[in-house]
Amino acid sequence: MTRASFASFLLLLFVSSALTAQEHEHAGAADSVAGDSVPRSSGVATMRPGPIGEPRNRESSGTAWLPDASPMHALHGQGAGWELMLHGSLYVHYLDDGGKRGREQFGSTNWAMGMARRPVLGGDMTLRAMLSADPVTADECGYPDLLATGEFCDEEPLHDRQHPHDVFMELTAVYERAVAEDLAIQLYGGPVGEPALGPVAFPHRISSFPNPIAPIGHHWLDSTHIAFGVATAGLYGRRWKAEASLFNGREPDGDRFDLDLDALDSYAGRLWLLPSEGWALQVSAGRLNDAEVHEVGDPRIDLTRMTMSATYHRPLARNGLWANSIAWGRNREGGTATQALLLETEVNLAERDLFYGRLEIVEKTGDDLVLPDDLGERRFTVGKLGLGYVRQLEPIAGLAPGVGAGVTVARLPAGLEPFYGSRSPTGLQVFFRLRPAPMDSDAHAH
């Protein structure tokens, strides 16, 4: 384990101990919401529902929603009038992608997000900060992920690897307030955040939780989950939300330690529908101004993105869950349009045995894949299938360790075989995983 990933582990363990102490200190002290007493589970501080009684476990990345039938993986406590939470994830991995373009790496991907919430001016104010040590622990140019594309490193476009997250993944504030019995407003923004565009970002999708690598369609679906400058306004009821954002749509530069602030000249809108406790549906579209650059020195290119997604969660016996996501995204750059389709599933048996799978079909140009110039504008349809298993161990101080392994098989058209050495390169992932255990279901009672 590298020093930075070990430090991430110690941070999670330290905050876990602090929050556990707070939970015991405040257990038994009942919160009052709209005059009704909300019961507490033994030793777990109860989360207050939202302004119109919506369950907090639907909250996810940015202002995105998961189904109400979702567990919340977090450490929870109270302090100085604030409701406190810590989310996070740590992988220590060995990855081998195979093929001529494949790489090997021993490293770590990780993030930790702290949240503090309290009543303010008749509503709720929430502060969030999310950080990652990826630039140190996953190599400055990221980790092996065959067919992944997007962003730059060392003045070269990245291909066949996933770029590391920036150190600052989110620094935002959220204000929510009821304006009628079944209607509320939500204001969200900050120097680093996620606009109202795309499905729940992959690090926060429960169907993606056990998988140590990013989807190859990330830049068609949810790549804006780290945008340096965001302002979002939303109006929502108990089972729907309409929201719009102004944001900085430019991809981050190769320096992962700074804030790449720029004009909020991109825009997006998104609609959510939660028809039942098990479903979350969204459709969104956005215009990203000066979003991408394919060659150093070239002007940035505007991008138009559309996405649709559906997430279905079904609780299983003994705290288990079957989590599924299907998502489609379309990017248009200039006169070229490409699409991505993703299907994900996780079967969680009693918080002990976790099986996962991901299937993707994505259109990528020769420029995306950094092929010779004569192939730059040609489109290639590529696919990737990943399957894996995690054996989760008993939680320690609220953190659930696990060990896992997975395999990936890519499928390439004949025109790419000379570059990859095969039409079906196969990869291997072996990893240790640490994340907060799910909160007691009473702690986020609907």
C-alpha positions, 0 to 999 in steps of 0.5 A: 500500500502506498503512503497516500493510500495508507493515509486515506485509510487512516483518515477514514479510520480516524473519522470513523472513530470520531463519528462512532463516539458522537453516535453513542453520545447522541443516541437516544436524543430524538430529533423532531421533524414537523412536530413528529418524533422520528425513532432512532435505532440503537446506537445510530443517529437518525437522519432527518428527512428533507424539507418535504419528507423525502428520504435522504438516502436518495441523495447521491453525486451532485444533485443526482438521485438514486432510488429511495430503496437505496442503502446509504454507505456512510459514517454518521454522527452529530456535533455542535448542532450539525448533522455530520457524515463521511462517505468514501472509497479506497481501492488498492489494486493490481491491474493488467489490461493485456494486448499491445496497448495494455498496461500493468499497474499496482496502485490505488484509487480513492476518495473521501467526502465529508458532509455537514448539514443544519437548519438555516432560514427555514430550510436545510444548509449542507456543506460538502467537501470531497478529496482524492489522492488519485494523482499520487496513488494512481500515477499522474496519468491514471490507471490502466483501463483499455479503451478508456479515453479523455483528457490530457497528461504530459501534453499528450491525449490519454488513451487506454487508461482512466485519468486520475481524479483531481485532488479537489472533487467537490467543494459545494453548498446546498440549500433546500426549503419547502415552498408548499406542502409537497414542493421544495426548491434546491440551490447548489453551487461552488468552485468544484461540483457537478452540474445537472447533466447525466446519471449518478456519477460512477463512483457513487452508483451502487451498481458500480460500487464493487468495480475498481475501474471506470466505464469506457463511456464515462465521457459520454455520460458523467464526466462532468461530475468534476466541474470547476464552477457550478450553479444549479437551481431545482424545483422538486416534489416527492417523486420528481425534480426539474433542475438547470445548471450554469457551469464551466464545461472545460475539461480539467488540465493535467495539473490535478492539484489546482482549481481550473476555474473559468467562466460559467458559460456552459449550461444543462438541464435535467428531469428526474422521476422516481415512480416507485421506491425501486426506480430512478429515471432521468433525462438530461442535455447540456451544451459544454462550451470549449469542452475538449481539445484533441491536440495540444495547441488546437482550439477547444471544441464545443460539445453537445451532450444528451443522456438518459438513464434508469436505475432499479434497486431491489432489496434482498434478504439479510440487508442484500440488494440487487442494483441495476443501471442502464444509461445512454449518452450521445456527444456531438462535436462539430459534425460528428456524433458518437454514442455510448450504452452502459448496462451495470449490475451488482448482486449483494448477498447479505453484505458478504458476497458481491457479484458485479458486471458491466457491459458497454458498447461505445462509438469512438473516433480515431482521435479519441483513441489516438490513432494515426491522423488518417484515421482521426475522423473515422468512427469505431464501435468498441465493446467491453464486458467486465465481471467480478466478485468481492468477498466482504469481511466484517466491518471494523469501526464502521468500515467494511473491508473486502477482497476481490477480483475481476476480468474484462474482455474487450471486443474490437473491430478488425480495423483496430486489431493492428493497434491492440494485437487482438480483437478480444484483449483480456484484462485482470483486476485483483484488489483490496477495497475499503468503504463505509458499511451501510447505515442501519435502515432506521437511520435514514427512515423514509 
